[in-house]
Structures are given as C-alpha cells and as structure tokens.
Amino acid sequence: MGLAGCASLFWVKVRLRNPDREVSVGGPRRVRDVLAELGIDPDTVLVIRDKALVTREERLDDGDEIEVRPVISGGSGGIEE
C-alpha cells in the first residue's frame, strides 16, 4: 500500500493549557503555522519546547513536543495610601 492520501508522516505533539488537552498536528512546520491551524492568536500565548521559549518563526520537527500557555497579566497589586 502506498502513501498516497497520507497528509503527513511527521507529527508534533501540542500540550494546550487552560483548559488542559493534548493534540497532534502534522509537521514539520513553523510555530506560527501550528498556532494558526489551532485557531490561536500568537499574541496571547507563550510557546515552550524543552523548557525554553520559542518564537513563532521557529521550525518544529518530527517528534517535537511543545506546550502552549496563555499569557496572563495583571495589575501591580500595590497598596494605595
């Protein structure tokens, strides 16, 4: 049996946080392409591979695992006097 109809032989595992879930997407490709496929705005998340932040232009290869975490910001939390 041939490989015709097989979209990709390579996979990247993506761990999404908040809510927690895992998906696999075809690779190799750039981080920005993975985020676009998943409908995620790159300005709202941090992408981590091997405990290091990666940019949206970095290439993900077969077998890579990334974690996508939402960016959370807040106020100073200071006490007013």
C-alpha positions in Angstrom: 0.0 0.0 0.0 1.4 3.4 -1.0 1.5 6.6 1.0 -1.0 8.5 -1.3 -3.6 10.3 0.8 -1.4 10.5 3.8 -1.3 14.2 4.7 1.9 14.0 6.8 4.3 11.4 8.1 5.5 13.7 10.8 3.8 14.8 13.9 4.2 17.4 16.6 2.6 17.0 20.0 1.0 20.1 21.3 0.0 20.4 25.0 -2.5 23.2 25.5 -3.2 24.7 28.9 -6.3 26.3 30.2 -8.1 24.1 29.5 -5.6 21.2 29.6 -5.6 19.0 26.5 -3.2 17.4 24.0 -3.4 17.3 20.2 -1.1 16.2 17.5 -0.6 18.2 14.3 1.3 17.4 11.1 4.9 18.7 10.9 7.5 19.8 10.2 6.3 23.4 10.2 6.7 26.8 11.9 5.2 27.6 15.3 3.0 30.3 13.7 1.5 27.7 11.3 0.7 25.3 14.2 -1.0 28.1 16.1 -3.0 29.2 13.0 -4.2 25.7 12.5 -5.4 25.6 16.1 -7.1 29.0 15.8 -4.8 30.5 18.5 -3.7 34.2 18.3 0.1 34.1 18.7 0.0 37.3 20.7 -2.0 35.6 23.5 0.3 32.7 24.3 3.8 31.5 25.2 5.2 28.5 23.3 7.7 26.3 25.2 9.8 23.5 23.8 12.3 21.6 26.1 11.8 24.2 28.9 12.7 27.1 26.6 10.5 29.7 24.9 10.3 29.5 21.1 9.4 32.2 18.7 6.6 31.9 16.2 9.2 31.7 13.4 11.0 28.7 14.8 10.6 25.4 13.0 9.1 22.4 14.7 10.3 19.0 13.6 9.0 15.4 13.8 8.6 14.3 17.3 8.8 17.7 18.9 6.6 18.4 21.9 5.5 21.9 22.7 3.4 23.5 25.4 1.1 26.4 24.7 0.3 28.6 27.7 -1.9 31.6 27.8 -0.2 34.9 28.7 -1.6 36.2 31.9 -1.2 39.8 33.0 -2.4 41.7 36.0 -2.2 44.9 37.9 0.6 45.9 40.2 -1.4 44.7 43.3 0.2 47.5 45.2 -1.5 49.0 48.3 -2.9 52.5 47.9 -2.0 55.0 50.6 
